[in-house]
Amino acid sequence: MPNLDWSQSPAVESVPGKVSGAWVLRGTRMPVQTVFVNLKAGMSAQEVTDIFDGLQLEQVEAVIQFVVQSLDKEPSYI
């Protein structure tokens, strides 16, 4: 499975020195990976925002939507 190009998502950012340069939800210190770990564990997007202070439902939905849109694209083979 190809890696997603998170640089194409306006909902996230990677800043050197901020959470070790991990992809985080823009304007937060919340790693994108943490969102998906919690979703995989069975939490809803609303539950994720409820337990992480300052996180907005729209931010979580935006990263989910980015993944969905990325999966809708035709694969490019080398």
C-alpha atoms as a printed R data frame, in Angstrom:
   type eleno elety resid chain resno       x      y       z
1  ATOM     1    CA   MET     A     1   0.000  0.000   0.000
2  ATOM     2    CA   PRO     A     2   1.461  3.392  -0.959
3  ATOM     3    CA   ASN     A     3   2.046  6.036   1.667
4  ATOM     4    CA   LEU     A     4  -0.241  9.037   1.764
5  ATOM     5    CA   ASP     A     5   1.292 12.384   0.879
6  ATOM     6    CA   TRP     A     6   0.196 14.312   3.961
7  ATOM     7    CA   SER     A     7   1.783 17.468   2.548
8  ATOM     8    CA   GLN     A     8  -1.248 17.608   0.232
9  ATOM     9    CA   SER     A     9  -3.684 17.886   3.148
10 ATOM    10    CA   PRO     A    10  -4.453 21.431   4.335
11 ATOM    11    CA   ALA     A    11  -5.657 19.982   7.649
12 ATOM    12    CA   VAL     A    12  -2.190 18.939   8.823
13 ATOM    13    CA   GLU     A    13   1.301 20.311   9.210
14 ATOM    14    CA   SER     A    14   4.799 19.057   9.969
15 ATOM    15    CA   VAL     A    15   7.019 21.576  11.729
16 ATOM    16    CA   PRO     A    16  10.607 20.706  12.658
17 ATOM    17    CA   GLY     A    17  10.920 20.770  16.431
18 ATOM    18    CA   LYS     A    18   7.163 20.436  16.969
19 ATOM    19    CA   VAL     A    19   6.348 16.890  18.113
20 ATOM    20    CA   SER     A    20   9.620 15.785  16.489
21 ATOM    21    CA   GLY     A    21   8.375 16.864  13.059
22 ATOM    22    CA   ALA     A    22   5.474 14.395  13.066
23 ATOM    23    CA   TRP     A    23   2.393 15.202  11.001
24 ATOM    24    CA   VAL     A    24  -0.018 16.908  13.388
25 ATOM    25    CA   LEU     A    25  -3.435 18.469  13.021
26 ATOM    26    CA   ARG     A    26  -2.795 22.065  11.977
27 ATOM    27    CA   GLY     A    27  -2.498 24.433  14.919
28 ATOM    28    CA   THR     A    28  -2.244 21.596  17.457
29 ATOM    29    CA   ARG     A    29   0.305 19.169  18.830
30 ATOM    30    CA   MET     A    30  -1.990 16.200  18.069
31 ATOM    31    CA   PRO     A    31  -0.245 13.663  15.822
32 ATOM    32    CA   VAL     A    32  -2.400 12.352  12.979
33 ATOM    33    CA   GLN     A    33  -1.267  8.864  13.968
34 ATOM    34    CA   THR     A    34  -2.837  9.284  17.428
35 ATOM    35    CA   VAL     A    35  -6.191 10.089  15.850
36 ATOM    36    CA   PHE     A    36  -6.147  6.895  13.788
37 ATOM    37    CA   VAL     A    37  -4.883  4.750  16.665
38 ATOM    38    CA   ASN     A    38  -7.892  5.852  18.699
39 ATOM    39    CA   LEU     A    39 -10.317  5.337  15.805
40 ATOM    40    CA   LYS     A    40  -8.896  1.848  15.282
41 ATOM    41    CA   ALA     A    41  -9.428  1.157  18.998
42 ATOM    42    CA   GLY     A    42 -13.142  1.764  18.423
43 ATOM    43    CA   MET     A    43 -13.548  5.386  19.419
44 ATOM    44    CA   SER     A    44 -15.774  7.663  17.362
45 ATOM    45    CA   ALA     A    45 -14.432 10.930  15.956
46 ATOM    46    CA   GLN     A    46 -16.520 12.759  18.571
47 ATOM    47    CA   GLU     A    47 -15.022 10.665  21.383
48 ATOM    48    CA   VAL     A    48 -11.518 11.482  20.159
49 ATOM    49    CA   THR     A    49 -12.279 15.206  20.304
50 ATOM    50    CA   ASP     A    50 -13.892 14.812  23.728
51 ATOM    51    CA   ILE     A    51 -10.782 13.328  25.336
52 ATOM    52    CA   PHE     A    52  -8.159 15.538  23.643
53 ATOM    53    CA   ASP     A    53  -8.458 19.128  24.820
54 ATOM    54    CA   GLY     A    54  -8.559 21.730  22.066
55 ATOM    55    CA   LEU     A    55  -9.189 19.264  19.260
56 ATOM    56    CA   GLN     A    56 -12.133 20.058  17.001
57 ATOM    57    CA   LEU     A    57 -14.413 17.521  15.327
58 ATOM    58    CA   GLU     A    58 -13.895 19.305  11.998
59 ATOM    59    CA   GLN     A    59 -10.140 18.641  12.232
60 ATOM    60    CA   VAL     A    60 -10.629 14.910  12.770
61 ATOM    61    CA   GLU     A    61 -13.196 14.746   9.989
62 ATOM    62    CA   ALA     A    62 -10.825 16.595   7.646
63 ATOM    63    CA   VAL     A    63  -8.036 14.013   8.027
64 ATOM    64    CA   ILE     A    64 -10.520 11.167   7.593
65 ATOM    65    CA   GLN     A    65 -11.877 12.836   4.455
66 ATOM    66    CA   PHE     A    66  -8.344 13.275   3.104
67 ATOM    67    CA   VAL     A    67  -7.715  9.539   3.471
68 ATOM    68    CA   VAL     A    68 -11.046  8.687   1.821
69 ATOM    69    CA   GLN     A    69 -10.321 11.003  -1.115
70 ATOM    70    CA   SER     A    70  -6.827  9.564  -1.474
71 ATOM    71    CA   LEU     A    71  -8.266  6.055  -1.726
72 ATOM    72    CA   ASP     A    72 -10.641  7.164  -4.480
73 ATOM    73    CA   LYS     A    73  -7.734  8.001  -6.799
74 ATOM    74    CA   GLU     A    74  -6.519  5.636  -9.466
75 ATOM    75    CA   PRO     A    75  -3.273  3.934  -8.429
76 ATOM    76    CA   SER     A    76  -0.140  5.033 -10.227
77 ATOM    77    CA   TYR     A    77   2.251  2.240 -11.057
78 ATOM    78    CA   ILE     A    78   5.899  2.676 -11.846
